[in-house]
Amino acid sequence: MVVWICNPFDSLPGEGARLQRYGLLCKAFAQVGHHVVWWSSDWNHVKKNVRNASLGKIDGVDIRLIPTFPYRRNIGLSRVFSHWRYACSWERLGCQAVRRRELAKPDLIVASLPPLDTAVILQRLCKRLNAVGVVDIMDAWPETFERVFPYWTLAPLRFLARKALRGADAVSAVGQTYLAIARQHIAESKPSYMCYHGVEINPIGRTASASVLRFLYIGNMASSYDLLTWVRAFAELKKEGLHASLDLVGDGPLRPAIQLEIEKMQVSPCVRLHEWQTSEGMAQFLRQADVGVVPNIPDSYVAVPYKLADYTAAGVPVLSCLTGETHDLIRKYAAGWHYTAGDVQSLKATIRTLIEQKASPDVQTAGTNARHMAETCFDAKQIYPAFVNWLEGIVRH
């Protein structure tokens, strides 16, 4: 079977980061003998720079970069135009490659949502190439923008989302939260499937525990993350004589404000900023961490973030302010703790308790529980072959 997968956001092999959802899905398809084409963007969504044409490889996967407009902010017209250009170019280049016999016609096309534009273009491509089309929801668009824009201004995006979901042959998603949103727009008979973000589970290899409790955040630094609350909470804890450390690893538009807050609150070296790391560098931070930070604000509509899989796979319990599906998972597996987003006192109280109980069995057991959650919910060797099997069934029927 020939499979096309379209997603412009995930890290590509050779960029230093681990394979994420679509790289791992490509790999799972290739491992059972399918020929896979991964369509991605020449603009790196995370680092906000042009990708190097010399990419790494995944056996059995043809990676093709689509030229797009650059954008510096995740919310803005430049990103809207970039996604539109990406979708139009994907349709043109895909049909052109088939017409010139550079690529075989796909039997299955999986397009991530977002972007909305590619999920809509998916319908036209499937009709032209006689392929089965599946929309895979990895974020709640346009719902996630309701915290920034008035509800009525998002009507065009809601129209595109409904069109994309109704026109697909099947719908999949990274969480039950997103499937529930999709089911508001699609017929009950339409096939649907839930597959969490996966991670390749490796031996933990944790280093010896330090004298202070070590918190770790890895990811984007944007307004949808409650990171300034963490800096302020650490400043107050320091004044009260309680000691812990917080490593913030990543980049994004909020980074300058975080740096200013660290300097103003005089919390260095308790709170440290680090640049993006390679997958090996990330693994080193994870080996040394005691608690992983999940600071996605609840109205960001994030169901289950990548970082939850990364932390728990390393045996690191989490402290989260997300409500909904992530909160339910953490509670079900007793794999961490919760605080109220934006509430310094709520965060302080939880951190204080963890500092005081650092050596207690409950805190130690949370790490074991976190690993169990990862092995049950996020193990790429289990969940992506099952996802592939479901997608094969969609094509057969």
N, C-alpha and C positions, 0 to 999 in steps of 0.2 A: 504494500500500500504506500502511496505517496502522500505525505502529510505536510501541510504548510502551517506554520505557527507564526503569528504576528504579534509581537510585543516590543515596544521601543524603549522600555524603562529598565529592565533587569540587566545586571552586569553580565558582560560577555566574557568568555574564556580569554585569558591573557591580560585582563584588566586589573588583576591583583586581588579581586574579591572572590568569594565562593560562588558557585553556581546557585542561582535562586530558582524560583518556581519554573520558569520557562526553559532555562538551561537544563534543569533536572528532568522536566517533561520531555524535552527533545532527546535527552540521553536514554530515558526509559523506552521511548518509541524505537530508537535506533537499536537498542539491545535486543529487541524481539524481531529485528529484521526489516523494519520499515525504513524507507528513505525519507529523510526529514529536511525541510528547508525552513530555517529560522530567519524571518524578516525582522530586522531591527533598524534603529535609527543611527545616522552618523553623528548625532548629537548626544553626548553623555548627559543623561537627565540628572544624575547625582552630582557630578563634578562640574557641570555646566561648561564643557569644552568639547571640541571636535574630537571624535574618536580616531585612534590610530587605525589605519587600514590593515595593518599587520596584526591580525587577531590570532588568538590561540585556536585550538581545534577541539571538536567533539567528534569522535569516530562515528561516521554515518550521517553527520549533520552538515548541511551546506548553509553557512551563515552569510546573509546578504544585507548590506547596509543601504538604507534609503536616505537620499539627501533631504534635509529638512532645514527650516529656518531656526537659527539659534534663539534661545530665550534665557533670561537671567533670573526671572522670578517664576515661582510655580503657579501664581495666580496673576493673570494679566492677559491682555490682548495678544502679546507676542507669542505666548504659549498656545492660544487658540489658533492663530494663524499657522504656527508650526505643526500642530496636529492635523489641520486641514491639508497642508502641503504634504505631510507624511502619508495621509490616507490616499490622496489623489495620485501621488507618485507610486505608492504600492500597487494600486490598480493598474496603472499604466505599465510599470516595469514587470509585474507579474504576467499580464496578458502578452506583453512583448516577448518575454522569455519563453512562454509556451509556444507562441506563434513561430519563433525562430528555432524552436526545438532545443533550446538551451536547458529547459526544464520540462519534465513530464507533467501532464495535467494532474492536479491534486485530486485525490479521492476524498480527502478531509481537510478542511481549513478551520483552525482554531484561532480566534482573534480575542485578545484581551479587551476588557472594558474597565477603565479607560484605555485608550482614547475613544470617545464616542464616535468620531468620524470613521475610524477603521471598522468599528462594529457595524456601522451602517453600510459602508462600502462592501463589507463581507457578503451581503445579500446579492449585490450585483456581480461580484466575482463568482459566487457559487452558481448563479444562473448562466453566466458566460462560459464557465469551465465545467459545468455539470458536476459540482462537488457538494458534499454535505458540509454545512456550516454550523459551528458551535461558538457561542459567545461565552467567554470565561470572565466572570465578574471578580475583579481584584480590588475594587474600591467602589464606594457608593457615590456615583455621579448621576445627577447633579446635587444630591442631598448634602454632600460634604461642603458645598459652597453656601448653604443656607445660613451659616454663621457669619458670612462676609457680605453677602448680597441680599437685598429684599427678595422675598419669595416670588413675587410676580415677575421679576427680571429673569428668572431662570426657566420661564415657560419654553423658550426654544430648546434648551438642553433637555427638559423633560420630554418634549416631543421626540427628539432624536433618540433618547434612551428607550422610550416605548417602541419606536420604530425598529430599533436594533434588536430588542428582546423578542418582539413579536415576529420578526422576519427570520430569526435563527431557527434551525432545525432542532436545536437543543440548547440548554443553558446549564453552565456549571459555575461554581463560585468557591471562594476561599473560606466561606463561613456560612452558617445557617442564617445569620443576620442578612446577608446579601441575597440569599435564595428567597427569603421572606419578602424582600423588596421586589424581586423579580416576579414572584408569583402574583403580585398585584396587577401585573400587566400581561401575563401569558396564560394560555389555557391550561387547565389542570392536567390535560392529557399530554402536554409537551414534556419530553424527558428532561429531567434535571438531576444534578449530582453535586455533592459537596466534597471538596478535597482541600484540606488545610495547606498552608505553605509548608513545604518540606525542607528537611536538612539532612545531610549525610551524617549518620550517627557514628562517631569514632570513640575509641577509648578516652576517658576523661583526662587522666594524667594531671590532676590538680596539684599545685604546689602547696607547701606547708602554710598554714594559716599565720597571718601577721598578728601583731598585738592589737591593732585597731581594725574595726569593721570596715571593709572595703566595698563601696558601692560603685557600679559601673553603668554608664550609658553609652551605647554605640548606635549611631544613626544620624539622621538629618537633624539640623538645628533650625527649625522654623517656628512660626507663631502657633502652629497646631500642637506644639510640644510644651509641656508645663515645666520648662527647665529653669526659668528665673525663680520660681518658687523654691526649687532645690537649693539654689545659691543663697537665697535669703534664709532658708531654714538652717543651713550649715553655718551661716554667720551668727545666728542667735545661739545655736548649740555651742559654738566656739566660745562665745561670751559666757556661757553657763558652765564651761569647763568640761564639756563632753566631747570626746575626740573620735572622729571617724574620717574616712577619706572618700572623695568622689572624683572619679575620672570620667571626663566627658570627651568622647572620641567621635569626631566627625566634622561636618561643616554645614553651612547653610546661612540664610539671611539673618538669623537671630544670633549668630556667633559674635559679631561685634558688640551687641548689647550684653551678651553674657560676659564677655571679657571686661567690659566697663563695670558691670555689676560686681564681678570678682574683685576688681581693683577698689571700687568704692566701699565694698563691705569688708575688705581686707581679710579675705578668707583663704588666700594662697598661703601655704602650699596644700591646705586641706582639700581645696577644690582645684583640679588641674585640667586644662584644656589640651587636647592632643589632635593632631592632624589625622586625616583618613589613613588607615592602615591597610597593608596587604592582608590576605586571609591568614597568613602566618602570624602577623602582628596582632590581629584580632584574637586569634587563638591564645596568644600569650596573655593578653588582658583578661580573657575569660578564665584562664587557668588560675589567675591570681584573685579573681573577684569572689566576694561573699554573697552579694545581692545584686541582681540586675534591675535596672530602672526602666519601667514602662510608663513614660509620662504623657502618652497621647491623650489629649483632652477629650472628654466624652462626646462633645458635639462635633468632633472630627469625623464621626461615623465609621471609625476603624473597627472592624470586627475582631480580627486576630492578626496582629502585626508580625512581620518577619522576625523582629527581635525576640519575641516570646519563644519562638522555635530555637533561635541561636543560644539564648541564655539557658533554657532548660536542657538542651542537648549537651551542654557543658556541665550539667549538674548544678547550675546556679539558680536558686530560688529568686523570685521577683517581688518587687514592690511596685504596685501599679495604681494608677488613678482611673483606668478605663473601667467603665461599667459594662453591662451587657455580657456578650459571649465570652470575652477574655476574663472578666471577673468570675463568671460561672465556672470556667475551666480551672482557674487557679484555686477556687474554693473546692471544687470537686476532687482535685488531686492533692489538696493541702500543700500547694507548691509555692506559697508566698503570702503576701499581705496587701492590704489596700489602704489608700488614703484619699482624701477629697481634693480634687484638682483645684489649684489656686489658693488653697488654705494652708498657710505656713504652719499654723498651730497643729492642724491635723497631721501634717507630714512630720513635724518635730516630735509629736507624741509617739508616732510609730517608730521613727528612727531611734528615739531615746529607749524605747522598750527593746529594740533589737540590739542596741549597744549593751544594755544591761544584761541581756540574755544570750550574748554571743556564743558562749560555750554550752548553752543549755541543749538538752536532747531535742527539743522542739525545733530550734533553729537548724541544728545539724540534720534532722530528719527531713526538713523542707527541701534540702538539696537532693536527697535520695528520691523524694516524691517528684521533684521537678524533672529529674532524669526519667522517671517512670512515665510522666506525662509525655515527654518527648518521644520515648520509645513507642508509646501507644498511639499518639496523635500525629507526630511530625516526621517519623522515620521515612526518608525518601525511598528506601529499598522496599517499603511496604505500601505506602500510599500512592506512589506514582504508577507502579505496575497495575494496581487496581484501577486507577484513573484511566490508564491506557486501555485496559480491558473493557471498561464502560464505553469509551469513545469508539473502540472497534465495533462494539455491539450497535452503536448508533449508525455506523456506516452499513453494517450488514442488514439492518432493518429499514 
